[in-house]
Amino acid sequence: MFRSRPKDDYILETNWEELYVLTRHWVSNLEFYKDDLKFFRHLIDKYFIWINEKEHQVKAESIRNGVIKLTRQSNDLIKETLKHLGHIKDIMEDPFTHDSQRFREEHQGLEDKISEFIKSCRTQRRELFSITEHIVENDRLGEIIT
């Protein structure tokens, strides 16, 4: 699970500067996962067209659709996190611009969304690696790659 902060009341107790740094870290992580997904999409589109077995084709298409969905989700989360980052900056400049308690709860909700996204990316990566390994061992793709 994605947690860059201690549990308990950290979000409710920490200062705005620390939340800003934490949120910048989230943006960096999301951009990394977006690049990861771009590579996976390229891998699927370039090599999986050579798959012979129907079962492998179906699984590869399912993984491809999952990667597309996660890519959209990464774009949405990056936008949402950058917007959130702007709100933190506004609060740092003028603490009375937002309801602090509500904002911190939104921050925690955003962290939970990012955590779920990263968990989904890791699951997708494992599935992609698993099917790739199986295909290379049992399908003609191994001959093409080597």
C-alpha positions in Angstrom: 0.0 0.0 0.0 1.2 3.5 -0.8 1.8 5.5 2.4 4.5 8.1 2.5 3.4 9.3 5.9 2.9 7.7 9.3 -0.7 6.7 10.1 -2.8 8.3 12.8 -3.2 12.1 12.8 -0.2 13.0 10.6 -2.3 14.8 8.0 -4.3 16.6 10.6 -1.3 17.7 12.6 1.5 18.4 10.1 2.3 21.8 8.7 1.5 22.9 5.1 5.1 22.8 3.9 5.4 19.1 4.8 2.1 18.4 3.0 3.4 20.4 0.0 6.6 18.3 -0.2 4.6 15.1 0.3 2.2 16.1 -2.5 5.1 16.9 -4.9 6.4 13.4 -4.1 3.0 12.0 -5.2 3.2 13.9 -8.5 6.7 12.4 -9.1 5.5 8.9 -8.3 2.4 9.3 -10.6 4.6 10.5 -13.5 6.9 7.5 -13.0 3.9 5.1 -13.2 2.6 6.9 -16.2 5.9 6.3 -18.0 5.8 2.7 -16.8 2.4 2.3 -18.4 3.5 3.9 -21.6 6.3 1.3 -21.9 3.9 -1.5 -21.2 1.5 -0.2 -23.9 4.4 -0.1 -26.3 5.5 -3.6 -25.4 2.0 -5.0 -25.9 1.4 -3.1 -29.1 4.7 -4.0 -30.7 5.2 -7.7 -29.6 1.9 -9.2 -28.7 0.6 -9.0 -32.3 2.7 -12.1 -32.9 0.9 -14.2 -30.4 -0.5 -17.4 -31.9 -2.5 -19.0 -29.2 -6.1 -17.7 -28.8 -5.9 -17.9 -25.0 -2.8 -15.8 -24.9 -4.4 -13.3 -27.3 -7.4 -12.9 -25.1 -5.2 -12.4 -22.0 -3.0 -9.9 -23.8 -6.0 -7.9 -24.9 -7.3 -7.9 -21.3 -4.0 -6.6 -20.1 -3.8 -4.0 -22.9 -7.3 -2.7 -21.9 -6.2 -2.6 -18.2 -3.1 -0.6 -19.2 -5.2 1.9 -21.2 -7.6 2.3 -18.2 -4.7 2.9 -15.8 -3.1 5.4 -18.2 -6.3 7.4 -18.2 -6.5 7.1 -14.4 -2.9 8.3 -14.1 -3.6 11.4 -16.2 -6.6 12.2 -14.0 -4.7 11.7 -10.8 -1.8 13.9 -12.0 -4.3 16.7 -12.8 -6.1 16.3 -9.5 -2.8 16.2 -7.5 -1.4 19.2 -9.3 -4.6 21.1 -8.6 -4.4 20.0 -4.9 -0.8 21.2 -4.9 -1.9 24.6 -6.0 -4.5 24.7 -3.2 -1.7 23.9 -0.7 0.3 26.7 -2.1 -2.7 29.1 -1.8 -3.2 28.0 1.8 0.5 28.6 2.6 0.2 32.1 1.2 -3.2 32.8 2.9 -4.3 30.3 5.5 -7.9 31.7 5.5 -8.6 30.8 1.8 -9.8 27.2 2.5 -11.4 25.2 5.3 -8.3 23.6 6.8 -10.1 20.5 8.2 -12.0 19.8 5.0 -8.9 20.3 3.0 -6.9 17.9 5.1 -9.7 15.3 4.7 -9.5 15.8 0.9 -5.8 15.3 1.1 -6.2 12.0 2.9 -8.8 11.0 0.3 -6.4 11.8 -2.5 -3.7 9.8 -0.9 -6.1 6.8 -0.7 -6.9 7.2 -4.4 -3.2 7.2 -5.3 -2.6 4.2 -3.1 -5.3 2.2 -4.9 -3.9 3.3 -8.3 -0.4 2.2 -7.4 -1.7 -1.1 -6.1 -3.6 -1.6 -9.5 -0.4 -0.7 -11.4 1.6 -3.3 -9.5 -1.0 -5.9 -10.1 -1.1 -5.1 -13.8 2.7 -5.3 -14.0 2.7 -8.7 -12.4 0.0 -9.9 -14.9 2.0 -8.5 -17.8 5.2 -10.1 -16.7 3.5 -13.4 -16.0 1.8 -13.6 -19.5 5.0 -12.4 -21.2 7.0 -15.1 -19.5 4.5 -17.7 -20.4 4.2 -16.6 -24.0 8.0 -16.4 -24.5 8.3 -20.0 -23.2 5.3 -21.5 -25.0 4.5 -19.4 -28.1 6.3 -18.2 -31.2 7.0 -14.9 -29.6 10.2 -16.4 -28.1 11.5 -17.0 -31.6 10.8 -13.4 -32.7 12.5 -11.8 -29.7 15.6 -13.9 -29.7 
